[in-house]
Amino acid sequence: MKTFTTRVLAVSGAIAISLGAAACSKSETPPTTSTGTTSAAAGSSTTSAASDAPEPAEILSKAKTSALAAKSGAFIGQVDQNGKTIKIDFKGTSDGKTADITIDMEGDGKARVISLPAAVYIQADSTFWKKQGAPASVQQAGDKFIQAPSSAGAMTESLSLKTFLEKAFGAVTPTQLATEVASEDVNGVSCWVLTDKKGKTEGALYVSKDKFEVVRFTGSKASPGQLDFSQWNADLGIKAPAAADIMKIG
């Protein structure tokens, strides 16, 4: 599942670039309440072969259908890109209109974006703003959010959970999968484990046995990483930052 890994890396990188592009046009002002990032789940697990498992292609198909039909979801973890680690904490709706995303890029800074139908808010450290060539006024934001210009609304599609999943699943075909399906508990969830024909070290997809929901994705030796998925179809409670946490620009 090497291409799945590569695709996940590319999409994560695209999200990071979108944050910078949205933040760096010369900004306008703001108005308004919130916070929160998804909690990480690392979890111990034990893998064993599963003699009662469905066919790999069936598991993949049902996992893809379940994921693309979801109205909302969250994932958290990290991926390595060009020798650098990108940590990502994502929760959002399928249509991309509502999202709360934090990305921490090794050497390039940390940024958080809260995207709502009415506005997009961005908070970032000084390293991120400098790397993006943000206006001096934005670089003075400190811990405050800035309201992105109205043009940033176009980036909601790139922040869409569905777009991310379509690109990720678009990189996986049944012919890539090993014929043997394993069984493993991940964070208390009983999962089917699909692996690349070359083995688990080349990528694995963990799918819950009861609902065929994606639970975890792990990368390959060449493109290491792990993303843990949760909160499928949940009310994510994403709100605008409090007015006191937004800095007026200009």
Secondary structure, 3 states (H helix, E strand, C coil): CHHHHHHHHHHHHHHHHHHHHHHHCCCCCCCCCCCCCCCCCCCCCCEEECCCCCCHHHHHHHHHHHHHHCCEEEEEEEEEECCEEEEEEEEEECCCCCEEEEEEECCCEEEEEEECCCCEEEEECHHHHHHCCCCHHHHCCCCCEEECCHHHHHHHHCCCHHHHHHHHHCCCCHHHECCCCEEEEECCEEEEEEEECCEEEEEEEEEECCCCCEEEEECCCCCCEEEEEECCCCCCCCCCCCHHHECCCC
